[in-house]
């Protein structure tokens, strides 16, 4: 049977480690490539809760109804009543009951989040295909269906950030800012 001395084992192990390190450093899996600023900007579509980041454009309730019927009704039902997917309308006054109905109108604390979510994730089968004007319009329609804005209100970067949601005070920060510093 062949046995190695401790010294030989250490030398051989060190050689293998150095060789493996050099090979690893020289060989790359060639995955991906650096992203350009222009490509990154196309993905940087986040909207802050205070409305920072809202794009140019505008939409009305009437325009929103048309877009909703064409792009959203199949999943969210007529006038956002739900089925087969989430209900978007109603539920006011239910959050403190055992039968909570969490909708955009009863649960969501910021109107800008509605715009952000629609822009980023809807329609489900073709996300990010609606124009900013269409997103403002659908947002206006959903807000109107929830009795949050009037039928003749126009949503844009200036007006959307002023919308007061019914549950705006319903969330508490898990880590509030300290005032004792």
N, C-alpha and C positions, 0 to 999 in steps of 0.2 A: 504494500500500500504506500502511496506517495503522501508525504506530509511536508508542510512548509514551516520553516522557522518563523518565529514572530517577526523577525527583522525582514525577511523576504515577503511576508504577507503585507506588512506595512508599506514597503516600497512598491509592491505590485498594486495595492489598493490606491496609493497616492497617484501612481502613474495613470491608473484607470480614471480616477476622479479628474485629474488635470486634462486628460484627453477628452473626456466627456464634456467638460466645461468649455474647452476650446471648440469642439464640434457644435455645441449648442449655441455658442456665441456667433459662430460663422453661418449657421444654417437657420434661416427664418422660414416659418410656415407660409409666408407671403399672403397673409389674410388681410383683406381690406387695403385701404389707402387713406392718406390724409384727406380730410374733408375741407373743401374750400369755404371761404366766408360766405359766398353766394349760396352754396348748397345748404350751409348751416342756417342762414337767414330764412330759407324757405320752410324749415322745420321749427323755427322759433316763433310760434304762433300763440304763445301763452298770453292769457288775459288775467290781470291781477283783480282781486276782489274789489278794489277801488276804481276799476275801469281803466287803469293804465294798460296800454297795449291794444286798446280797441282801435280797429282800423277805420279809415274813411268809408263812407257809405251811409245808407239809410234804408228804412223799410217801414211800411204801414201795415196796419191790421188787415186791410183788404188784400194787399199783396201777399201777406203772410198766409191768409186763408187759402189762396190759390196754390202757393208752394206747398203748404201742409197737405192739402188734398192730393196733390200729385206725388209728393215725396215721403210723407210721414203717416198718412192715414192708414195704410195697409198694416202697419205695426201698432200704431197707437190709437186706432179707432177714430170714429167720427168725433170731431171736436175734442180730441185728446182724452176720450173716456176710457181708453185702455182696450186691451185684447187685440191681438194675442200678447202684446208686450205691455210695458208699464203705462199706468194711468198718469196723465200729466195734469189733470184738472180736478179741483175739488179738495176735499179733506180738511177744509178750514175748521178749526176748533176741535180737531180730533187728536191732536198730539198728546194731550194729557189724559187720554182715555185708553182703555184696554184694546180698543179697535182702531188703532191709529191708521190713518190713510195718508201716507207720505207721498206727496206730489210736488211738482215744481212750485205750485202756489201755496202749499201748506207747510213745506219742510225746508226748501232751499233758502238760505239766508241772503244771497246776493244775486241780483239780476245779471250781473256780468258773467256769472258762472253758467247761466243758461246759454248765453251767446257762445262762451268758450266751449262748452260741451257740444253744442250743435255743430259748431264750426269744425271741431276736432274729430268728432265721432259719428256724425250723422250725414246722410242716411246710412243705416247699418251696413247695407250691402255695397255702398259706394262712398265711404267717408271722405271728407274734405273735397267734395265736388260741388257744393253749393257756393255761389258767389257771396261776398260779404253783404251785399244788398239783400240777397235771399235769406241769409242768416239773421240779419236785423229784422226782416219782415216776419219770419217764423217766430223769432223771439217776441216781437210785438203781438202776434196772434196768440201765443201761449199766455203772455201776461194779460191780454185782454180777456181770454177765456176764464182766467182766474180772478177777474174783477180787480186787477191791480192797476191797469191803465184804462183810459177811455178809448172808444172806437176810432176817434180822429187823431189820436196821439201818433207821433212819428218817432221811431227809435233810431238813434245814431250815437256816436261816441259821447256827445254832450248830454243827451237826454237819458240814455240808458244808465249812466252812472248816478243819476239823480233818483232813480226808481227805488222806492222803499218797499222791501219785501216784508210780508206779514211775520215771518219768523226770523227777522234780522237779529233779534236779541235772544234767540233760542239756543245759541251755541256759546259755550264757555271755553276759553283758551285753556288747553291742558297745561301749558307753561306760560302763564301771563308774565308780562314784563315786570321786572322788579322795580319798585319805586323807592326802596330803602338804600339805594347806592349813593 
